[in-house]
Structures are given as C-alpha cells and as structure tokens.
Amino acid sequence: TKQTEDQDMASQMARFRAADAITPQQRIDSLTNISSDSLIAKEFDKHESNSYDALFEYAEKTNTPFKGKKITELTLGELKEFTSARGKGSYFDFNAYEKKGRRAKTTPLGKFQIVGNTLKGLINNYGWDLDTVFNKKTQDQMYLQLANEVMNVPFGSLPTLTQANNLRGQFEGFKNLTDNQMSNLAIETQRIIQRIKQTNPNFFIKVKNIKSPFPKKRPTK
C-alpha cells in the first residue's frame, strides 16, 4: 500500500541519516571490533587466553602478586613500565624466576598475549598515545595492526599458508593448530583488515619508516 511504501521510505532515510552521523573514528571502532563468536576469538579462547585482562597463565586470577590486576583499566604507558621492569617483584622476574610451575622469560598481556617488546613496537610504529587505555577496543586494534604487519598480504588477496604461518609465529598457542585451522584464522583476520583498508587505509600506515620489529617467531619478552 501507499502507506507501507511511505513507511519503508522513511525507515530507509532514517538509516541513511544514522550512517551519515557516524564519525570516521566510530566506523573504525566498529570495523575493528572482534566479535566474541568469531573464529578469531574462539581460537584465542582455546589456545592463548579467554580474557582481555589475562596475564601469563592467568596470574591475575591465581595466588600471585598480580592477583586482581585489571590491565584493561591501565594505560599503554603504565603497561610499558609494567613489562619493562626487571628485578625482584617485577612481572618479568616473577614469570622467569619466582613463580611456581612453568616459568618463562615473558611478559604477555591480554586476550592476544602481546608481550612487552611487541607492545612497544606497536606503540612506536603506529603512534599510539601512551594515555590510551588497554581495553578491548585497543587490544583488538593492536592485534589487527600486528597481523597486517606480519602477514603483509596484498590488498584484494587472501593470505597464503606462508603468510598465515607468519601470523602463527607470533602466538605460542597456535603452534599446534593444523595448517587448515591456521589458514582459516588468517583468512578471517585478513577480511577484517581489508574492510578497514577500504574505509581508512591510514589505520595501517606506520608513523615512522622503520624496519618491522616483529620477527617471524614470537618474541618472548
């Protein structure tokens, strides 16, 4: 009916106005959000960590000096200091020398277990403000910047197995994934990266023309 057509047109115009009202930053925030039901999130849940507050072996939940620590409430500047500190009582020394059970010279943080040196590389490469809070949004965006850097897939292409393995090398938990599982994870990641590049390619442009700090194998510190 004419009334139904008018209602449909009004609804469509309202959606267009809402889309126009979204800022470029809001578009990026929406595109970089990694859904909890995505393959990426599910594989990290199983093989790396299931929490954006996660420390090494969930030290934030167990009887350690870091129990109750919420890194999603800390800034990048605070976490640079936290992961850089050395000596008795530091996060690094606790993981390397003091904790019970499995020890490792490592400083992983959050859902994607980004270690201190990688965190510093991302901050320096992409101009992250040190006052930025290391919340879910920041961690998702840093994962995508890291993935884009290490896979280096040409625009419009899907990652090869070699490129997928470059991503695998950044995450200790992925060493036991099959090639097919790793390829699927890399493809889903690349599709998000591609949508972001179509909207704002500057998101992946480094502020300094420096050599990538991300080796093919996961850094440990």
PEGI-V373924 format. One record per residue. N is the residue number from 0. RES is the residue in three letters. PSI is psi in radians with two decimals (* if undefined). BURIAL is I if it has 16 or more other C-alpha atoms within 10 Angstrom, else O. D_LAST is the distance of its C-alpha to the last C-alpha in whole Angstrom. Layout:
n=N res=RES psi=PSI burial=BURIAL d_last=D_LAST
n=N res=RES psi=PSI burial=BURIAL d_last=D_LAST
//
This chain:
n=0 res=THR psi=2.88 burial=O d_last=66
n=1 res=LYS psi=-0.68 burial=O d_last=66
n=2 res=GLN psi=-0.73 burial=O d_last=65
n=3 res=THR psi=-0.73 burial=O d_last=62
n=4 res=GLU psi=-0.72 burial=O d_last=61
n=5 res=ASP psi=-0.70 burial=O d_last=61
n=6 res=GLN psi=-0.73 burial=O d_last=59
n=7 res=ASP psi=-0.74 burial=O d_last=56
n=8 res=MET psi=-0.73 burial=O d_last=57
n=9 res=ALA psi=-0.70 burial=O d_last=56
n=10 res=SER psi=-0.72 burial=O d_last=53
n=11 res=GLN psi=-0.73 burial=O d_last=52
n=12 res=MET psi=-0.63 burial=O d_last=52
n=13 res=ALA psi=-0.69 burial=O d_last=50
n=14 res=ARG psi=-0.70 burial=O d_last=47
n=15 res=PHE psi=-0.74 burial=O d_last=47
n=16 res=ARG psi=-0.68 burial=O d_last=48
n=17 res=ALA psi=-0.71 burial=O d_last=45
n=18 res=ALA psi=-0.70 burial=O d_last=43
n=19 res=ASP psi=-0.46 burial=O d_last=44
n=20 res=ALA psi=-0.23 burial=O d_last=43
n=21 res=ILE psi=2.27 burial=O d_last=39
n=22 res=THR psi=2.79 burial=O d_last=37
n=23 res=PRO psi=-0.68 burial=O d_last=35
n=24 res=GLN psi=-0.65 burial=O d_last=32
n=25 res=GLN psi=-0.61 burial=O d_last=33
n=26 res=ARG psi=-0.78 burial=O d_last=33
n=27 res=ILE psi=-0.76 burial=I d_last=30
n=28 res=ASP psi=-0.66 burial=I d_last=29
n=29 res=SER psi=-0.77 burial=O d_last=31
n=30 res=LEU psi=-0.58 burial=O d_last=30
n=31 res=THR psi=-0.07 burial=I d_last=26
n=32 res=ASN psi=2.13 burial=I d_last=27
n=33 res=ILE psi=1.93 burial=I d_last=25
n=34 res=SER psi=2.56 burial=O d_last=28
n=35 res=SER psi=-0.34 burial=O d_last=27
n=36 res=ASP psi=0.19 burial=O d_last=30
n=37 res=SER psi=2.80 burial=O d_last=28
n=38 res=LEU psi=-0.68 burial=I d_last=27
n=39 res=ILE psi=-0.92 burial=I d_last=23
n=40 res=ALA psi=-0.71 burial=I d_last=23
n=41 res=LYS psi=-0.70 burial=I d_last=25
n=42 res=GLU psi=-0.67 burial=I d_last=23
n=43 res=PHE psi=-0.65 burial=I d_last=20
n=44 res=ASP psi=-0.75 burial=O d_last=22
n=45 res=LYS psi=-0.59 burial=O d_last=22
n=46 res=HIS psi=-0.26 burial=I d_last=19
n=47 res=GLU psi=-1.31 burial=I d_last=16
n=48 res=SER psi=2.75 burial=I d_last=17
n=49 res=ASN psi=0.34 burial=I d_last=21
n=50 res=SER psi=2.45 burial=I d_last=20
n=51 res=TYR psi=-0.18 burial=I d_last=19
n=52 res=ASP psi=0.07 burial=I d_last=18
n=53 res=ALA psi=2.38 burial=I d_last=16
n=54 res=LEU psi=-3.08 burial=I d_last=13
n=55 res=PHE psi=2.12 burial=I d_last=12
n=56 res=GLU psi=0.66 burial=O d_last=15
n=57 res=TYR psi=0.79 burial=I d_last=17
n=58 res=ALA psi=-0.34 burial=I d_last=16
n=59 res=GLU psi=-0.21 burial=I d_last=18
n=60 res=LYS psi=-0.30 burial=O d_last=21
n=61 res=THR psi=-3.13 burial=O d_last=21
n=62 res=ASN psi=1.37 burial=O d_last=22
n=63 res=THR psi=2.98 burial=O d_last=19
n=64 res=PRO psi=-0.21 burial=O d_last=19
n=65 res=PHE psi=0.19 burial=I d_last=18
n=66 res=LYS psi=2.30 burial=O d_last=21
n=67 res=GLY psi=-0.08 burial=O d_last=22
n=68 res=LYS psi=2.28 burial=O d_last=19
n=69 res=LYS psi=1.69 burial=I d_last=20
n=70 res=ILE psi=-0.27 burial=I d_last=17
n=71 res=THR psi=-0.14 burial=I d_last=20
n=72 res=GLU psi=-0.01 burial=O d_last=22
n=73 res=LEU psi=2.73 burial=O d_last=19
n=74 res=THR psi=2.90 burial=I d_last=19
n=75 res=LEU psi=-0.64 burial=I d_last=16
n=76 res=GLY psi=-0.75 burial=I d_last=17
n=77 res=GLU psi=-0.65 burial=I d_last=16
n=78 res=LEU psi=-0.50 burial=I d_last=13
n=79 res=LYS psi=-0.78 burial=I d_last=12
n=80 res=GLU psi=-0.73 burial=O d_last=13
n=81 res=PHE psi=-0.74 burial=O d_last=12
n=82 res=THR psi=-0.34 burial=I d_last=8
n=83 res=SER psi=-0.39 burial=I d_last=9
n=84 res=ALA psi=2.47 burial=O d_last=11
n=85 res=ARG psi=2.77 burial=O d_last=11
n=86 res=GLY psi=2.96 burial=O d_last=14
n=87 res=LYS psi=2.29 burial=O d_last=16
n=88 res=GLY psi=-0.19 burial=O d_last=16
n=89 res=SER psi=2.79 burial=I d_last=13
n=90 res=TYR psi=-0.76 burial=I d_last=11
n=91 res=PHE psi=-0.89 burial=I d_last=8
n=92 res=ASP psi=-0.61 burial=I d_last=11
n=93 res=PHE psi=-0.82 burial=I d_last=13
n=94 res=ASN psi=-0.64 burial=I d_last=10
n=95 res=ALA psi=-0.63 burial=O d_last=10
n=96 res=TYR psi=-0.38 burial=O d_last=14
n=97 res=GLU psi=-0.48 burial=O d_last=16
n=98 res=LYS psi=2.75 burial=O d_last=16
n=99 res=LYS psi=2.63 burial=O d_last=19
n=100 res=GLY psi=-2.63 burial=O d_last=19
n=101 res=ARG psi=2.22 burial=O d_last=16
n=102 res=ARG psi=2.66 burial=O d_last=13
n=103 res=ALA psi=2.52 burial=I d_last=9
n=104 res=LYS psi=1.43 burial=O d_last=6
n=105 res=THR psi=2.75 burial=I d_last=4
n=106 res=THR psi=0.98 burial=I d_last=5
n=107 res=PRO psi=2.61 burial=I d_last=8
n=108 res=LEU psi=2.32 burial=I d_last=11
n=109 res=GLY psi=-2.93 burial=I d_last=14
n=110 res=LYS psi=-0.70 burial=I d_last=17
n=111 res=PHE psi=0.14 burial=I d_last=14
n=112 res=GLN psi=0.83 burial=I d_last=11
n=113 res=ILE psi=2.15 burial=I d_last=9
n=114 res=VAL psi=2.88 burial=I d_last=6
n=115 res=GLY psi=-0.81 burial=I d_last=6
n=116 res=ASN psi=-0.65 burial=I d_last=6
n=117 res=THR psi=-0.71 burial=I d_last=8
n=118 res=LEU psi=-0.82 burial=I d_last=10
n=119 res=LYS psi=-0.66 burial=I d_last=11
n=120 res=GLY psi=-0.74 burial=O d_last=12
n=121 res=LEU psi=-0.75 burial=I d_last=14
n=122 res=ILE psi=-0.84 burial=I d_last=16
n=123 res=ASN psi=-0.73 burial=I d_last=17
n=124 res=ASN psi=-0.69 burial=I d_last=18
n=125 res=TYR psi=0.19 burial=I d_last=20
n=126 res=GLY psi=0.59 burial=O d_last=21
n=127 res=TRP psi=2.35 burial=I d_last=20
n=128 res=ASP psi=2.29 burial=O d_last=22
n=129 res=LEU psi=-0.25 burial=O d_last=19
n=130 res=ASP psi=-0.03 burial=O d_last=22
n=131 res=THR psi=2.32 burial=O d_last=21
n=132 res=VAL psi=2.42 burial=I d_last=21
n=133 res=PHE psi=1.03 burial=I d_last=18
n=134 res=ASN psi=-2.99 burial=I d_last=21
n=135 res=LYS psi=-0.79 burial=I d_last=22
n=136 res=LYS psi=-0.81 burial=I d_last=23
n=137 res=THR psi=-0.78 burial=I d_last=20
n=138 res=GLN psi=-0.74 burial=I d_last=18
n=139 res=ASP psi=-0.78 burial=I d_last=20
n=140 res=GLN psi=-0.66 burial=I d_last=21
n=141 res=MET psi=-0.68 burial=I d_last=17
n=142 res=TYR psi=-0.78 burial=I d_last=17
n=143 res=LEU psi=-0.65 burial=I d_last=20
n=144 res=GLN psi=-0.74 burial=I d_last=19
n=145 res=LEU psi=-0.80 burial=I d_last=16
n=146 res=ALA psi=-0.76 burial=I d_last=19
n=147 res=ASN psi=-0.69 burial=I d_last=21
n=148 res=GLU psi=-0.83 burial=I d_last=19
n=149 res=VAL psi=-0.52 burial=I d_last=18
n=150 res=MET psi=-0.71 burial=I d_last=21
n=151 res=ASN psi=0.93 burial=O d_last=23
n=152 res=VAL psi=2.27 burial=I d_last=27
n=153 res=PRO psi=2.53 burial=O d_last=30
n=154 res=PHE psi=2.32 burial=O d_last=32
n=155 res=GLY psi=-0.08 burial=O d_last=34
n=156 res=SER psi=2.90 burial=O d_last=32
n=157 res=LEU psi=2.67 burial=I d_last=30
n=158 res=PRO psi=2.44 burial=I d_last=27
n=159 res=THR psi=3.00 burial=O d_last=28
n=160 res=LEU psi=-0.65 burial=I d_last=27
n=161 res=THR psi=-0.75 burial=O d_last=25
n=162 res=GLN psi=-0.65 burial=I d_last=23
n=163 res=ALA psi=-0.67 burial=I d_last=23
n=164 res=ASN psi=-0.48 burial=I d_last=21
n=165 res=ASN psi=-0.65 burial=I d_last=18
n=166 res=LEU psi=-0.73 burial=I d_last=18
n=167 res=ARG psi=-0.69 burial=I d_last=17
n=168 res=GLY psi=-0.24 burial=I d_last=15
n=169 res=GLN psi=-0.23 burial=I d_last=12
n=170 res=PHE psi=1.99 burial=I d_last=13
n=171 res=GLU psi=-0.68 burial=O d_last=13
n=172 res=GLY psi=-0.27 burial=I d_last=16
n=173 res=PHE psi=-0.02 burial=I d_last=18
n=174 res=LYS psi=-0.39 burial=O d_last=18
n=175 res=ASN psi=0.05 burial=O d_last=21
n=176 res=LEU psi=2.56 burial=O d_last=23
n=177 res=THR psi=2.83 burial=O d_last=26
n=178 res=ASP psi=-0.66 burial=O d_last=27
n=179 res=ASN psi=-0.76 burial=O d_last=29
n=180 res=GLN psi=-0.76 burial=O d_last=27
n=181 res=MET psi=-0.68 burial=I d_last=24
n=182 res=SER psi=-0.74 burial=I d_last=26
n=183 res=ASN psi=-0.71 burial=I d_last=28
n=184 res=LEU psi=-0.75 burial=I d_last=25
n=185 res=ALA psi=-0.68 burial=I d_last=24
n=186 res=ILE psi=-0.79 burial=I d_last=28
n=187 res=GLU psi=-0.72 burial=O d_last=28
n=188 res=THR psi=-0.78 burial=I d_last=25
n=189 res=GLN psi=-0.61 burial=I d_last=26
n=190 res=ARG psi=-0.66 burial=O d_last=30
n=191 res=ILE psi=-0.80 burial=O d_last=28
n=192 res=ILE psi=-0.74 burial=I d_last=26
n=193 res=GLN psi=-0.73 burial=I d_last=30
n=194 res=ARG psi=-0.67 burial=O d_last=32
n=195 res=ILE psi=-0.77 burial=I d_last=29
n=196 res=LYS psi=-0.57 burial=O d_last=30
n=197 res=GLN psi=-0.52 burial=O d_last=34
n=198 res=THR psi=-0.80 burial=O d_last=34
n=199 res=ASN psi=1.53 burial=O d_last=32
n=200 res=PRO psi=-0.35 burial=O d_last=30
n=201 res=ASN psi=-0.31 burial=O d_last=29
n=202 res=PHE psi=-0.52 burial=O d_last=26
n=203 res=PHE psi=0.12 burial=I d_last=24
n=204 res=ILE psi=2.24 burial=O d_last=25
n=205 res=LYS psi=2.52 burial=I d_last=22
n=206 res=VAL psi=-0.31 burial=O d_last=24
n=207 res=LYS psi=2.39 burial=O d_last=23
n=208 res=ASN psi=1.34 burial=O d_last=24
n=209 res=ILE psi=2.80 burial=O d_last=20
n=210 res=LYS psi=2.47 burial=O d_last=19
n=211 res=SER psi=2.30 burial=O d_last=16
n=212 res=PRO psi=0.04 burial=I d_last=13
n=213 res=PHE psi=1.87 burial=I d_last=12
n=214 res=PRO psi=2.94 burial=O d_last=13
n=215 res=LYS psi=-0.43 burial=O d_last=15
n=216 res=LYS psi=2.56 burial=O d_last=12
n=217 res=ARG psi=2.24 burial=I d_last=9
n=218 res=PRO psi=2.71 burial=I d_last=6
n=219 res=THR psi=-0.29 burial=I d_last=4
n=220 res=LYS psi=* burial=I d_last=0
//
